[in-house]
Amino acid sequence: MRRRYLPLAMGILWAIGFNALAVDKSDTEETIAQGKYLATAADCGACHTSPKQGAPMAGGYAIQSPLGSIFASNITPSKVSGIGDYSEQDFARAVRQGINKQGQHLYPAMPYTSYARITDANIHALYVYFMHGVRPVDEPAPQTHLAFPFNIRASMAVWNALFANDQRFTPSPNVADDVNRGDYLVNALAHCDTCHTPRNALMGQDNSQALSGGSLGSWYAPNITPDRQSGIGDWSAADLALYLKTGHVGGKAQAAGPMAEAVEHSLQYLSDRDIQAMVAYLQHIPAINTGAAKPRDSYGQPSTSEMALRGQTGNVDAGWQVFSGSCANCHQPDGQGNSLYPSLYHNSATGADRPDNLIATILNGVHREVNGEPIAMPAFGPDAHFSERLSDQQIADVSNYVLKNYGNPQLSVTADQVKVIREGGEKPLLAKLTSPAVMTIAAIIVALILISAAVLVARNRRKHGAAK
């Protein structure tokens, strides 16, 4: 997806956050511009604009969840297919509580659990922007059809009662203004917590471990607390700011998957002041150690193995064969990378304590555009050209070669692990318990219990009838 947003005046940029300036109710161009900036910070376009040249905010993007595909809705001001007949109150309810004008519950792929914190002033600016700054599109977005019991939207009321909190952001009097501002950006508008916080068996956020890492299906959002081993405690403020703005910090990390989308469509357009506020907040929160032995960007070193093996035949490392043919030309034979392709050592994907992001990167490639410059690595999974497509075993082999020579050598990847990542990642317990197979077995068991009960009742009736 290619989206561009015009830079906003610094006065408008100051308006974002818990201390947003009061907006003019006359719905001026300034309010529309402020709402556009807020919508960018909230990354609305990444989901509500289809990647296949879709009209802005017209929906149609399929968000892959463990429970099935959830299609983003049309949120243009169309009165036919969008939100054109929403009042500001209707709009606020949908954004903060996940309930649309028709009273239907939205699925939490829409991060209303985070958006609940958005201030009234910012909700107003967003409403004005969507009603007056977005072109209406009358074409409806595809409908979401999840399997039973998730197709019963009313069941979300129970989930919301357990895991949603319809409370506005309140600044803490005990921290600096920039930390409060960063808190509002990280946990409300940019909704970083929805990806980087682990979830429980019912897929609710475990906020006692906030921002310590969470699974996103094929991808894994890493620990971004300031712990020096498990998190980002060894990153400087300049490193963090550069990563949020560009998605790349040499010798540390590069954004791929959902994070690349966040950088491309949202974070790169935020003001330097807001980026610095996010950094201040991330460096202020409690550090959480999740068991890593050392920082994930500290593993590995240049390797001469590819050059030593080059030209050999016979009984050679299968992973090296894939690496030599598909990876070495861009990442360089010794793994040091170049100006376009990152180093494979001192790399958070190869040095992590789990291989999800390494596997997902090989399968899906890397795609992001920053400052008008496309950054790309080809995919070797199902979307790859036939001649470049790799099997699960080949991806496991090359992953192990990379881990052994450039990354965390304690990890080992199997073809079965690659298959799981290829199919969308490990299913959470809730999805497993409600899978068609489990539901069928449960229905059979219930039916057998009911039949047995009916037989017992019939026998008892016959006994009582014979006794008379």
Residue, then its C-alpha position, 0 to 999 in steps of 0.5 A: m500500500r502506498r499512502r502519503y500524508l502532507p506534513l502538518a504545521m507545528g501548531i497542529l502537531w502540538a494538539i495531539g495528546f492528552n493536552a490537545l488544544a480545544v478545537d473549533k466547533s465550526d469544523t475548520e480546515e485546521t480541525i480537519a488537518q488535526g484529525k488527519y494527523l490523529a488518524t495517521a497516528a492511529d494508523c487507520g489507513a493501514c487496515h481500512t484501505s485495501p492494499k490492492q489500490g483501494a480507495p482511502m478508508a473504503g475498507g476491504y483489507a482482510i485482517q488475518s486472525p487466529l479465528g479467521s479473516i476479518f474484513a475492515s469496514n468502509i469508514t468513508p462518509s458514504k451514507v450508503s456503505g460507510i459512516g456518513d449517517y453516524s453522529e459524533q456520539d455514534f462515531a465515539r461509541a464505535v471507536r472506543q467501545g467497538i459497537n457500530k451505529q446498528g448496535q453490532h459488536l465489532y471484533p477486537a481486530m479493531p483496537y477499540t480497547s486502546y482507542a477507548r483512551i482517546t480524549d474527547a477533543n481528539i475524537h471530535a477532530l477525528y470525526v470532523y476529518f472522517m466526515h469532511g476530509v475523506r472522499p465518500v465511497d459508496e462501494p461496500a466492503p466485504q462482510t466478515h464471516l467467522a465460524f461458529p461461535f465467533n459469528i455470534r457478535a453478541s458474544m463480544a459483550v462478554w469478552n468486552a466485560l472481561f477485557a475492555n475498559d472504556q476509560r479515557f487517558t488520564p495523565s500521571p502527575n508523577v512523570a514528565d509531560d513528554v512521558n505522559r504524551g508518549d503514554y497517550l501515543v503508545n497505548a491509545l492512538a498508536h495502540c502498540d500495546t495490542c501487538h506487543t502485550p501477551r494475551n491469555a487463553l481467551m485472547g485478552q491482554d495480560n496487562s501485568q506483562a504490558l509490552s513484554g512481547g506478544s504473538l501475532g500469528s506468523w509474526y512475533a511482536p518483541n519485548i519493548t520494555p527497557d530490560r537490557q537482555s529481553g527488551i530494548g534496554d541496550w538501545s539509545a534514545a536515538d536508536l529508538a527514534l530512528y527505528l520508529k521513523t525509518g524501520h531500520v537501525g544498522g546493527k540492531a533491527q529492521a521492520a518487517g510484517p506488521m511493524a513495517e506497515a506501522v512505520e510506512h503508514s503511520l510512524q514515519y509521519l509523526s512529528d519529531r516531538d511525538i517520536q521523542a515522547m514515545v521514546a521517553y515513555l518506552q524508556h520510562i516503563p518497568a523493565i520486564n525480563t522474559g528469560a533472554a540470556k543476552p540482547r537479541d541484537s548482540y548475537g553473531q559475527p561475520s562468517t567465512s563458511e559460505m565462501a569456504l563451501r562455495g563450489q563444493t558438491g556432494n555431502v554439503d550443508a543443505g542450508w548453505q545451498v539455499f543460502s548461497g543460491s538465494c541469500a548471499n548475493c544480497h546479504q553478502p557471503d559473510g552476512q554483513g549486508n550492505s546499504l540496502y540489505p541488513s546484516l544477518y548478525h547483530n540482527s534482532a530477527t536472527g538473535a531472538d529467543r524464538p525463530d518466528n520472525l526469521i521464518a516469517t521474513i523468509l516466507n513473506g519478505v520485507h516491504r515498506e516505503v519510507n520517505g518515498e524510498p521502497i525497501a524490499m526483500p523478496a518473499f520465498g513463501p507462497d507469494a514468491h515466483f515459482s522459481e524462487r519458492l522454497s519448501d518448508q524443509q528448505i526454509a528450515d535448512v536455511s534458517n538453521y544455517v543462518l542461526k548457526n553462522y550469524g544468529n542465536p545458535q541455541l535455536s533450531v528450526t524444523a519443517d513442522q515449525v515452518k509449516v505452522i508459521r506458513e499457515g498463520g502461526e500457533k492457534p491460541l487455546l480459544a481457537k483450538l477449543t472452538s475448532p470445527a473438529v473440537m466442536t463436532i466432537a463436543a456436539i457428538i458427546v452432547a448428543l450421546i449424553l442426551i440420547s443416554a438420558a432419554v433411554l434412562v428416562a424411557r426405561n424408568r417410565r417402563k419400570h414404573g408402568a410395569a409396577k402399576 
